[in-house]
Amino acid sequence: MEKTTTMNHEVIRLFAQINRIPRESGNEAAVSDWIRDWAVKRGLEASQDGLGNLIIKKPASPGAEDRSPVMLQAHLDMVCEKDRNSDHDFSKDPIEMKEEEGWLVSATGTTLGADNGIGVAAALAVLEDESLRHPPLEVVLTVQEETTFAGAEQVDISACRAERLINLDHADEREIIVGSCGGTGVEFTMPLNRENEVPEGYEAFCLRLSGLKGGHSGEDIHRGRGNAISLLLRLLEEPGIRTTSITGGTNRLAIPREAEALVLAADREALAETADRMKAVLRKEYGSAAPDLDITVEPAKAIPPLTEESFRRIARSVRLYPNGIVAMNGSLEGQVESSDNIGIISTEGDILKLVSEVRGAYQSTVADIVRTIEELADLMGAEVACFNGYVPWEFTADSPLRSLAVETFREMFGGEMKQLALHAGLECGFFAEKRPGMDIISIGPDCQYFHSPRERVRIESIGHFYDYIKTLLGKLPAGTA
């Protein structure tokens, strides 16, 4: 493979421009307008709907007019996570990038936006490059992928002719995605009771568990990185601790890296010893997956604690709530079939709130996990609401596009592309539903630590990824084969 040694690659240049514009999920209007204007200035046909979805069309290159169109697809929005000490404002501040040992990373302790800004930038680079040989191109850029999937669900592709789609939202250059899971957000709420006053002789403290690696709630669920919410609960169950409130996690799509609780204890030294002992236990259990795990104890303002009965209901709910891998895939060895991630916990307003993301390769397994949560809610006197559901993209055995993509990779780089069904939601399922029989693949460059401030993309791989796209477009035959 030819090494990419410069930050001045066309894809990186466009990615840097995109990263100057805030684009948190639900706030994509500015970046959508910028790309629309960018396309119009280049004489391309560009349409934009009320949500901010874009469809940009480019005619076939000379000599390729007889070929059937191909759709390139990516999403405009990003997950906005930052380190505790970062003062970045995602509503207005640009994402600053830097090179670090061959990777692009955020320079200010935030998510990088490579998910899926690199895919968007690659699509724009293809549109910009007049030297490429390609069939008619239909580039579809959607919004709200990271939250509601409303963009992919509502985008109107009736004016598009493509029967084959290349999704640009994967994170490993040696893999080709052949299916993805469906899922839904779930909110579990339960009323709590509180004591009338602070027990005599007790002091207030803030217990904070931090230092976990976090990650994508689907793609990283099997990596054993630990969920800060469930780990903090183990500490709160220790004798001598009365819990006042619990908060943790920021997004159901991210494995929680931090959680904290306001507590009361009669013996500060005993509380500190308990925290240190639990820290040692958890570091041993999680080893290299969480070498920076830490638990701190700081003074806080005393507030009446939750009743013992309410805390036990919280503990039982978190312990019994599906969290982590639920089942492995019986057809694809070593791959997760279904999972759930408790991404947020809060006890604000004397209401326990758990927000999770259920994922499954089949709608039936998603429904089954939701049923488990509903049964738990019934036992605990809680309520459950599902939101932002999305459909799976199921594997299809016969895919001429996939066969050509695998062959092209072998010719260019040697070795075989690993074919796998992704344990994450991709927009491909919505396009397969809109256009039955559509031939779909998903590809991307080497990226790591999506949905966390450690997110990064390998610079050399960006070059491989773009060269591969260009070569594959040039080889697409006429028709849908």
N, C-alpha and C positions, 0 to 999 in steps of 0.2 A: 504494500500500500504506500502510495506517495504521501509524505508527511506534510501537513499543513503547519507552517511555522510562523505565520503572520496573522495579526488581528485584523488585517485589512481585507479579509475575505468578503465577497459580496453578501453572503448570508449574514455574517457577523455585523457588517456595516448596516444592513437593514434592521437587524435585531436591535442594535444600539439605538437606531432612530425610533423604533417602536417603544423601547424602554424609556424614552423620554416622556412618554404620555401615560398618565395614570390609567389603569385598566382592571381594577378590581371587578370581580364578577358582579354584574348589575350596573357598573359604571363604565361602560365601553363606548359611550357616545363619541367622545373626543377621538379615540383611536380609530373608530369606524369611519368618522368623517375624514380624518387625515388620509386613511388608505383609499377611500372613495375619490378624494381630490387627487391623490397620487396617481391613481389609475386613469382618471379622466385626462390629466395632463399628458399622459403617454398614449392617448388616442384609443384607449381600451373601453369597451362597453361595460359599464358598472351600474348595478342597481342596488338599492339599499331599502330595506323594509323598516317598519316602525320600531322594531326592537333594536335595529342596528346590524342585523345580518347583512352580509354583502355577497353578491354574485358578480364575479368579474369574468368576462369572456375574451379570449384571444383567438383569432383565426389560426388555422393550421399553417405551419411553415410551408414555403414553396416545395411542391412535390409530395406533400403529405395530405393534400386536400381530400383524397378518397378514404382516409382513415376515419374510423368512428371516434367521436369525442371521448375524452377522459376527464374525470372530475378529480381535482385536488382539493382536499378538505382539511381545515384546521380550525381551532377556536381562538378568539381574540382575548378572552379574559384570563385571569391568573388568580391563584390563591395568594392571599396577602398575609404572611406570617413574618414575625420579626423577633429578634432577641429582646429580652426584658430591658436591656440598657440601650436599645436603639430608639432614637427620637424621630425616626422616619415617619412621614405622614403620607399614607398611600393615596390620599385624595388629591394630592397636589405635587408631591416630590417625585422626580424621576428616579428610576432604578439605576444606580451607578454600578458599573462593572469593573472588574480587574482580572488580570491573568494570574493564576496561582498554580505553579507546577504543571502547566499544560492544560489547565481547566479554566473556563470562565466561571467566576463566582461573583456574588454581590459584594460590593465594597463597604456596605453599611449595615450588615447584619440582618438582611431581609431575604425573603425568597427572591430568586433571580428572574423568574418569569419565562424561563426556557420552556416550561410547560404552560402554554404551547406556543410561546413567541418564536421559538426556533422553527417550528413548522410553518407558522405564518410567514416568517422571513424567507424561508426556502421557496414557498409558493410565489412570493413577490419577486424573488430573484429569477425564477423561471419566466414570469410575465415580463420582466425587464430585459432579459437576454434575447437579443435578436439573432444570435448565431445558432440557437438550438434547432434541432429537427424534432418536430412534435406534431401530433394530431391536434384537432381543435381542442382548446383547453377551456374548462369551466371550473373556476376557482371559487369555492364556497367557504366563506369565513363566518363562523357563527359566534353567538354570544351566550353567556350564562352557562357554559358547560360545567363549570366547577360548583354550581349551586343548584340550578333547577333544570338544566337541559332544555330550557324553553326555546333557545335558539334553534337547535337541531329539530326539536319537536315541531316548531311552527314555520320554519323556513319553507318557502314555496319553490320547489324545483320543477314545477310543471313546464316551465319554459326551457329547461335544460334537456339535452338529448343523450347525455352520457349513460351508458349501461355498465360502466366499470369505474370504480372509485379507488383512489389511493389516499388513505387517511395518513396524515403526517404527525401523529400524536403518540409515537412510541418512544422508548428510551434505551434501546440497545441495537446497535447497527448490525449485529449478527443474528437478530431475531426477526421473524415476520409473524405478525399477529393474524390469527385465522378465526378469532371469535373473542367475544368479551362478555362480561357478566351484566345482568340487570340488577336493579336495586331500588332502595327507597330510604329516605330519611325517616327516622322515628323519634317522636318526642314523648317521653314518659314523665308524667307529673303526678305528684303525691303530696297531700297536705301534711304539715308537720305541726307539732305543738312545742311550746317553749315554757320553761320555768318562769315564775314571776319575778325572781330576783337571783342575784349571784350568790351561790352558797358561801357561807362564812368560812374564812380561812383560805379561799382560793384566789389565785392570781391568774391574769390573762396572758396568753402567749399566741404568737403566730408560728405555726409549724409549716415549713415550706419544703416540698420535695422537688428537686430540679436536677438537671444534668443528663436527662435521658435523650436519646437520639431522635425519637419521634419518627416521622416519615409518613408516607402515603398510606391511608387506611386500608387500601386494597393490595397494592403492589408490594408493600413492605410488611403485611400482616404476619407473614410466616418467618420473619427474621428474628423474632424473639427479643425485641428491643424493650419490652416492658411498657405498660400503660400507667402513667403517673397517678391516675385516679384510683385504680384498684390497688396500687402499691401503697398510696397514702392511707387508704382505708385500713390496711393491716396495722399501721401504726396507731390509728385512732381507736382501734379495738383493744389496745393494751390497757391493763388496769391503771386506775388513777387519773384517767383523762376524761374530761367532760367536753363534748364538742358543742360549739356555738354555731359555726357555719363552715361550709365547704365550698370551694370553687376550684375549677381545674379545666384545662383544655380551652381552645378557642374556636375550633372548627371540627365538625363531625367527620370531615374528610381527612383529618390529620390525627395520627396517634399522639395523644397528649404527652408533652415533654415535661410539663410542670403542673403541680397542684398544691393548694395550700388550704389550711384550716385554722380558724380562730378557736382556741381551746382554753379550758380552765384546768389548773392543776394546783394541788396544795403544796407540792414540793418541787421547786424549780430544778434542783440538782438531780432528783430522781427522773424528772421529765427529760432532761438533757442526756442522762445515761440511757434511758429507753430509746431516745432518738438515735444516739450513736450506735447502740446495739442493733437497732433495726437497719441502719445504714450499712453496717458490716454484713448483716445477713443478706440484704438485697444485692450488695456488690458481689458477694460470693455467688449468689444464685444467677446473676446476669453476666458476671465476668466481663469479657471484652466487649459485650454489647452495651454496657453502661459503666465504663470506667470512671466517668465524671459524676456519677450519681451522688447527690448530696442532700442532706436533711439539716435544715437550720432551725434554731429556736430563738425567737426574738420577743421582747415584751410587747404587749398590745393593750388596747382599751377593753375593760371588762364589760361584757354584755351577758344577760341571762342565757344559760345554755339551753339546748334542746332537751326535752325530756328523755329519760333513758329509753322509754318505749319508742319515741320517734327515731332516736339514733339507731336502735336495733332494726327498725323497719328500713332505714337507709342502708345499713350494713347488709341486711338480707337481700335487698333489692339489687345492690351492686354485685354481690356475690352470685346471685342466681341469674342475673341478666346475661344473655349470651354476649360474650366478649372475647374476640380473637377468632381463631379458626373453628368453624363449626363442623365442616366435613371436607375431606380431600376428594379430588376428582377420581372417579372409578374408571374413567376412560383414558385420561391423560396422566400418566404416572408422574408423581411428584408435584402436581399442581393443585392448588387450593380450589375447591368447588364453591364453598360458601363460607361466609364469615360475617361478623358484626364487630363494630368498633364503637365503644363509648367514647365519644369525642369531647363532650362537654358535661360538666356537673355544676350545679349551683343550688343554693338553698335560700335564694333571695325571696323576701316576702313570705317567709315560712312555708315555702313550697319547694319540695325537691324537684329538680328538673334534670333529667338525663336525656341527652340528645345523641343518637347513634346513627351509623350508616350500615344498613344491611345490604349484603351483596351475595349474588348467586348466579351460577351459570344458567339456571333455569328459573322461570317465573315461579314454578312450583316450590322450589327450595326457598326462595325469598319469602313467599307467602307462609311457608312452614315456620320460618324463624319469627316472622311477625306474630304468628299464632302463639308461639312460645312466650313472647313478650306480653301479649294480651292476657295469657293465662296467669303470668306473674302479676300483672296489674290487678287482675281480679282478686288474687290472694292478698295483695297489699293495700287494696282500697285506692288504687291509682287509676289514672286515665291514660290512654294511648292515642296518638294521632300520627298518621303517616303523611309524608309530603315529598314532593319532588321525585316521584318515581320515574324510572326509566327502564327500557326494555333491553333484553339481552340480544347480542348478535351471535346467533348460533352457527356452529361450524358447518360448512358445506364441503362435501368430499370432492366435487368436481369444480375446479377453479382454474381456467386457462391463465388468468392474470397471475395467480399465485405461482403456477408452474413456470411462467416466463420470468417472474421476479426471482425465484430461486435459482433458475438457470443463469440469469444475468449476474447475480451475485457470485455464483461459482466461477464464472468466466472472469470476472473482474478481480476478485479477491482470494479465490481459492476457498476450499472448505464449504460446508453446508450451512444454510440458514436454519436455525432452530424454529420450528413451527409450534406455536403455542396459543392457547386461549388465555387471554389476559384476565387476571382477577381484579379488574377495574372497569368502570363504566366508560365505554367509548360511544361516540355519537353514531358510529356505524350502524348500530341497531335501528336507529330511527330512519336512516337512509334505506336500509334493507326493507323496512316496513313500508316506506313510501314507494319504493320501486322494487317489487318482488323479482327475484332472479338477478339482481344487480351483483356483479362480480366485484368483491371488495377485499382489499388488503390494508394493513396498517404497518408503517415503518417509521424509523427515526434514528437519530444519532445517540451516542452513549451519554446518558444523563443519569444523575444520581440524586437521591435525597429530595425528591419532589415533595412539595407541601411543607418544607421546613427551611429555616434560614441557611442550612448547609447545602441547599440545592446547587448543582453545578452541571456543566456540560463540557465534554472534552473537545478541545479546539480541533485537534487532528480529525476527530470523528465527524465534525461538521463538514469538513472537506470531503470525506468519504461519502457521507450521506448525500450531499448535493451532487457529486459526480455520479453517484448511483441513480439518483432521480433522473438526471439528464440522459444517461445511457438507456435507462428503462423506457423513458418517453420516446426516444429515438427508435426503439425496437418494437414498439407496439404495432401489431399488424392491423390490417383493415378488418372491419367487423368486430364482433365481440370476442373473438378467439384470441 
